[in-house]
Amino acid sequence: MEQLSLIITLVVALITSAIAIWQVRTQRVRQVEDVYVARYWSLLDRLSPHTLRGLDGHVLREEEELAIRLYFRLSEDQANLRAQGWVSDDTWRDWSGAITSQMGRPPFDLLWTETCEDSAAGRDYAFTHLRQLSRNADYDPTPTSLMRRWSRRAPGRGQRDGAS
């Protein structure tokens, strides 16, 4: 009887520990996601309404061009985080859709073409994930590790402030 009691106690302790570890990891994923959401909005704050609306004929200020190019790097970072298991499924769905949409609008589309040319010439990042996403809106740099795949499912995330 004592042995059965010990086994039950150990099983309950293991389950409780696993749940606690999963909750801590989920909280860390949320914190990482929140940092990137804040970075996204700080970049958008640097753009004029004309740029945000994608109006043709609008001349970009140097600061706006920089903000858009930094947006590309931010988006690549987000995809890298996804590949490492630090972005949940729900958040990636929101971010990837927003990235794809944003990159297809002026002036982002023109600067993305220039960025790809610079990248191909070795003057900028490779943008491995972002290139894939720009060709395929369903691209998902899913983590390969079983533990990372399991832990990326953050419960109750819902919409992520429209970021990215």
Buried (B, 14 or more C-beta within 10 A) or exposed (E): EEEEEEEEEEEEEEEEEEEEEBEEBBEEBBEBBBEBBEBBEEBBEBBEEBBEEBEEEBEBEEEBBEBBBBBBBBBBBBBBBBBBBBBBBBBBBBBBBBBBEBBEEBBBEEBBEEBBEBBEEEEBEEBBBBBEBBEEEEBBBEBEEEEBEEBBEBEEBEEBEEBB
